[in-house]
Amino acid sequence: TRYTGRSPETPSPSGMEGQGSYTLPTGTEYRGALRDGMFEGEGELIFPNGGRYRAVWHRGVPVQGKYTFADGLQYKDKKWHYCDGYDRRFYTEICSGLKPPGTSQLTNLDPPKKIPEGCYDCGDGFYNPETRVIVDYELRFLRNADDDEHEWIIRTCRKAWDETIEHKPKP
């Protein structure tokens, strides 16, 4: 854990005061106001996958905030139209349009990352079903999958052994 801020001394997390940044062991970084070691006032969580959660905090709890995915899409809890049951386009396809026929976009990453052998691409990283660990695309630990997430990934996600066909323009 690392803290940098205006406080002249930071003997423990409870002594952190003022503006600064705080990096958690998971790699998530908080930037903003701290009071008595807790998030207080305006601040932002920056996740290793590039997502950001900007919020107003009170005693470490967000009272108002907005999450923005790494690709720029802002999460909305109402009127959410991204990848619903009827429209399976990626956010970049919604913003920039669909690719020509025969060219598919498998992920928001273009081109998609090469999946390590025996693993799945679960959207925010790679999943190894043997260890039940999800790592980001830079192979840094993200989380352990519970039973529900494990089943969903096995059932729906792209596997390393899936064959992808590249688009070849007609001569």
N, C-alpha and C positions, 0 to 999 in steps of 0.2 A: 504494500500500500504506500502510495506516495502522495504528499500534500505540498502544494506550493501556494503561498498566499501572503497577505500583508501582516499576518500575525508574527511578531518577533520570535516567538517560540511555540512549538507545537509538541509538547511532551506526550500527548495522547490524543486520540480522535476527539475526546470530549473537550479538549482545549482549543480546537480549531475555531477561529472566528474570522469574519470579514470575507472579502472576495478572494477567490482562488480556484484551484482545480484539485480534484481528488481522484486518483486512479485506483479502482478496485482490483483485486487479484484476478478477476475474469477478463481484465482489459477494458472494461467499461469505464469511461471517464465522466466525472461530473465537473461542470464549470459553472461557477456562479457564487451566490451568497451562502455562507455557512454561519450558524450561530450555535454555540455549545456543541459542536461536532455534528450537527444535523443540517440538512438542506433547509434553507429558510429564504423566502423571497424568490426572486427570479433566478432560474438556473436551468441548465440543460444537461441531459445524459446523452453521451455519444457512445454508441455501441460499436464493438469491433467490426460488425458487418456493414457499417456505414449508416445505419439508421440513427435517428435523433429524436429525443423526447424533450421538448421545450415546455416548461411548466412554471407555475407559481407554487411554491412549496410552503407548508406550515408545519413546523416540528417534524420534518422529514417525510411528510405525506403530501403528494401533489393534490392541490385543490382545484386547479384548472390547468389543462395542458393539451398539447397536440403532438402526435407522433408522425414523423416523416420518414418514409422508407429510403433506402440508399439511392433508389432510382428517381427520387423527387416526388413520388406519390404521397399525398397526405391522407392519413387514415381518417375516415369519418364513420361514426357509429350509426348514423342514420343516412338513408339514401346512398348506401354503398353499392356502387355499380361495377367494381373491379373484380374480374374473375368470378362472377356469380354463376348460378346454374345454367343461365341462358347465353351468356357472353363469356367465352373462355379466352379472349384476347389478353395478351400481356399489356401492362401499362404503356410500354414503349410503342406497342402496336396501336393502342388507342390514341396516343399523342401523335405518332408519325405515320400511321397508316399501316396496312398489311404489306407484306413482301410480295413479289411476283409469284404467280402460281408455280408450284413445284419447289418453292423455297420455304421451308418451315422454320419458325423460330421456336427452339425447344426450351429456352429459358430467357430471362431478361438479360443474360450475359450473351453477348454476340461476338465471336462464336462461343458456343457452350464450352465449359471447362471439361478436360478429359477426366473422367471419373476413375479413381484408383480401383484396381482389381478387387472384386468381391464387394464393392460398395455401391451405394445409391446416391443420386443427387436429390436432396430433399428441399431445395429452394434457397436455403441460406448456407448450405455447405454440403459436406459428404457424410453419409451415415454408414458405419460398419455394423452389420447385424450381429456379428460374432461378439464384439465388445460392447455393443449398444451405445457407442459414443458418436456424437455429431461434432465434426470439426468444421471451421469455416474454410473458404476456398484457399486460404494460405496455410491450411492444415493446423490451425490453432484451435484448442479445445473450446467448444461452445456450451455443450450440455450433454447429459446422459438422457437417453430416450426412455420414457415410461412405456408400459405395455400398449396403451392406446396409440401413441406416436409410432412405436415400432410397427404395429399392425398396419397403420395408415401408410407408412413409407413403403413397406413390403408390397402392399396392394396397389399403390398408385404412382410411385416415383420411378424415374428413369434409372436403369441399372447399367453398370459398367459393361456388361455383356450384351446390352441392346445394340442392335446394328442400326447405325444412322446412315442415311443415303444423302450424299452431298448433291446440291443442285448443280447441274451441268447445263449451261446454256446451249441452245440448239445452234449447230454450225451455220 
